[in-house]
Amino acid sequence: MLPSFIWFCLLAAAVAVPAQEKRIHHQADLSDRAHDDAHDFQYDHEAFLGKEEAKTFDQLSPEESKARLAKIVDRIDTDKDGYISHAELHYWIRHRQRRYIEENVNKHWHDYDKNQDDRIGWEEYKNTTYGYYLGEEFDDVEDKATYKSMLTRDERRFKAADRDRDGVATREEFTAFLHPEEFDHMRDVVVQETVEDIDKDGDGKINLNEYIGDMFSPEDGESEPDWVQTERKHFSEFRDTNKDGYLDGSEVAHWILPGEVDHADNEAKHLIHETDTDKDGRLTLLEMLEHMENISISSITDYGGMKVEDHDEL
């Protein structure tokens, strides 16, 4: 079970980018956390299928799901030897991740590039996203403080992405704005936004209750599952490196941006571990079909809204 996104409440007519796409969460889609097999079905689904395609799989009949999976497996098996190797799976997951980011940027580019000069100025973005409310200073909005906070946050992130500081974003800079977790020079922004989202008491740090509260909110009478207890241990034993009971900016950075960790590689290894029945280190279509409950919840089919009828080159 992945931590919950904190979604801002924006009116659809006022905001061109869905709020959840602008929220940079402290866990990447393919996170570095230990897998809990009791809660990782959705995680694996999105890793194999991609987010949009994972939704599609959930809506298919069992026969349709199997037919679609067979077509996807054929595309992943680039050397056509009948097996999916770790290298082929790793390449595919990375491809889907890159494709998702590219398509997400393309989806919004024309919405913001109002003068069609192939660049997006801060004013273009601000007016498109918040335009109706700017003149009224958000007086018509029920949660005015949230809107003002979002505007401030967007401007801060836009300026960080705008590397030449000309107030205008190229496509590369706009990609950094929408997906700052993919760019080294946006590292401080990702950390700052993460702390702001989780730090409920405003002290600029994350305590254990805030850390757990961002992941798990128990229902009345509900006991904590084992994975939450594991996260408590991770906080004290691994995340809080100076043992002061809090995560500061540097500790948050180490947690959410762990440097050389290859999440696609980790996910490929995890999927093979969970699906490789004969333990030969590679996957067959039969093994995948036998583990549809894992695959139809994974990253192979997800990123970029992949459709099997697509014929894009890998």
Buried (B, 14 or more C-beta within 10 A) or exposed (E): BBBEBEEBEBEEEBBBBEBEEBBBBBBBBBBBBEBBEEBBBBBBBBBBBBBBBBBBBEEBEEEEBBEBBEEBBBBBBBEEEEBBBBEBBBBBBBBBBBBBBBBBBEBBBEBBBBEEEEBBBBEBBBBBBBEBBEEEEBEEBEEBEBBBEBBEBBEEBBBBBBBEEEEBBBBEBBBBBBBBBBBEEBBEBBBBBBBEBBBEEEEEBBBBEBBBBBBBEEEEEEEEBEBBEEBEEBBEEEBBEEEEEBBBBEBBBBBBBEEEEBBBBBBBBBBBEBBBEEEEEBBBBEBBBEBBEBBBBBBBBBBBBBBBEEEEEE
